[in-house]
Amino acid sequence: MNNLELINKYELELSNIFKNIDNNVFLNSQKVLNAFHAENISESDFASTTGYGFNDVGRDKIERIYASIFGGEDALVRSNIISGTHALTITLFGILRPNDELLYITGTPYDTLHEVIGIKENYSSLKSFGIKYNKIDLINNDFDYNKIKNIISERKIKVIAIQRSKGYSTRNSINMEKVKKVAKLIKEIDKDIIIMVDNCYCEFVENISPLEVGCDLIVGSLIKNMGAGMCDNGGYIVGKKDLIWLISERLNVPGEGKEVGPSNKNKDILKGLYFAPLVVGNALKVSILFSKVLNELGYVVSPKYDEERADIVLQIEFNNKSKLIEFCNIIQSSGAVDSNALIEENDMPGYEDKIAMASGSFVSGSSIELSCDGPLKEPFIAYLQGSLTYEYGKLALLNYLNSIK
Ligand SMILES: *Cc1c(COP(=O)(O)O)cnc(C)c1O
C-alpha cells in the first residue's frame, strides 16, 4: 500500500466524524447568513471611509453582525487591531484600573501576553500601572473549581480570564461545556466579575459562544478562524455594550470610542466571516486526519481523532529537535507561498523560547492557513493548525509520510 492509499484507508474511518463537522458548518453558516440578511449587506457597505470615520455604515453593520452571531450586545471588529494579542491588550487595558486584580483561571497565559500583563517586566505593562495579576492552574485538564470559589469569595476580583486554546502548553483546550460550568459558578458568587474569554482558535468549532453561557467578553484574531484567510490582519471583541465602549476608548479616543476609525477592509472582513464556518470545518478535518494517521503510525498526538474538539490545534510530540524541525520543513514546503524557505530556529518578539515556525501562507503569520509552530524545548512538540482547504492539508500529510519512508 502506498502512502496515499494508507491515508485514504484511514480517511474512510473518519466519515462519521466528518459528517458531524459538516453539520456544524451548516449551522454556523446559517447563523452567518441570517446576520448578513438582518443587516441587509449591500455593495455600498464595502466602501472605505476617510478622516475620523464618523457614520461608517459598513463598519457599524459588521460590528452588529459579529454581536448577533456570538450573542453579544455589541462588538469591535477592526483592521487597525493588529491581531489577537492586540485585541486582548486593549481589552485588558480598557477594563482594568489601578489596584484592580486580573485572575487567569487557565494557568499561565499565552506567551505574547507576558509583557502585556507584567509577568515579564515591561515599563508599559498592566503591572506598571498598578494592576494586580494572579493565576490558578488547571487540575486534570479542568478548572480548579474549589480554588476559584475560595478566592472570589475571599476578595474582590475585577476580571477573570479564560484562555480556551492550549497555547504552547500540553493541557487540553477548554470546551464550551466547561466554560458554561465555570461561568455559572463565578456569576453565582459575584455577578459583577467580568469574565473575559481568549477565544483564539475556538470560533465556530462548536455551535455556541461563551457569551451565550454567561461570559461577558470574547476576544480573538482575524488572522485565525474568523478571517478564514481573507483578512490581512485584524482582531475582534464581542460582549457587553458598556465594556465594548471602554475598550474602544482605549483603542481610539476617550469620548469618541467606537464612533471613530475609518474602515478600509470591510469586504475582506465580511468575506472572511462568510467563509469562516467552512474554513474552520476544513481545518478541523485536517487536524483530525493528521491525528488519526500519525497516531496509527505510533506518534503521540493530542487531541486523539475521536476526542471532542474545542479548537483547531493539534499537538504532535517528536521528542527530538531535528525531527520537529523536519516536520516543520515539510509543512513549510507544502504551503502556497515561500515553499522553498528553510526553517530556522528563531527568536520571535513576545515569545519565551526559540520557535520553529512554518507558515507558507498568503497572510504573514496567518495560522488559519496551514502552519505549525514548535518551541525548541523538550518534549519537542509541533502545534499544527489550519489549511484553508482539506485537500491542501491532506497533501501536506502525504508529503510528510513520503519524506519519512
Ligand atoms: C494565537 C493566540 C493568541 C494571539 O493571537 P495573535 O493573532 O497571534 O496575536 C492569543 N491567545 C491564544 C490562545 C492564541 O492561540
The ligand as an SDF file (V2000), in Angstrom:
LIG
                    3D

 15 15  0  0  0  0  0  0  0  0999 V2000
   -2.7030   32.9830   18.7150 C   0  0  0  0  0  0  0  0  0  0  0  0
   -3.1500   33.2130   20.0920 C   0  0  0  0  0  0  0  0  0  0  0  0
   -3.1110   34.4890   20.6520 C   0  0  0  0  0  0  0  0  0  0  0  0
   -2.5300   35.6630   19.9410 C   0  0  0  0  0  0  0  0  0  0  0  0
   -3.1420   35.9390   18.7180 O   0  0  0  0  0  0  0  0  0  0  0  0
   -2.2900   36.6240   17.5320 P   0  0  0  0  0  0  0  0  0  0  0  0
   -3.3140   36.8380   16.4780 O   0  0  0  0  0  0  0  0  0  0  0  0
   -1.2250   35.6460   17.1480 O   0  0  0  0  0  0  0  0  0  0  0  0
   -1.7210   37.8710   18.0950 O   0  0  0  0  0  0  0  0  0  0  0  0
   -3.5890   34.6430   21.9350 C   0  0  0  0  0  0  0  0  0  0  0  0
   -4.0760   33.6050   22.6210 N   0  0  0  0  0  0  0  0  0  0  0  0
   -4.1290   32.3630   22.1140 C   0  0  0  0  0  0  0  0  0  0  0  0
   -4.6780   31.2430   22.9290 C   0  0  0  0  0  0  0  0  0  0  0  0
   -3.6580   32.1200   20.8300 C   0  0  0  0  0  0  0  0  0  0  0  0
   -3.7100   30.8930   20.3260 O   0  0  0  0  0  0  0  0  0  0  0  0
  1  2  1  0
  2  3  1  0
  2 14  2  0
  3  4  1  0
  3 10  2  0
  4  5  1  0
  5  6  1  0
  6  7  2  0
  6  8  1  0
  6  9  1  0
 10 11  1  0
 11 12  2  0
 12 13  1  0
 12 14  1  0
 14 15  1  0
M  END
$$$$
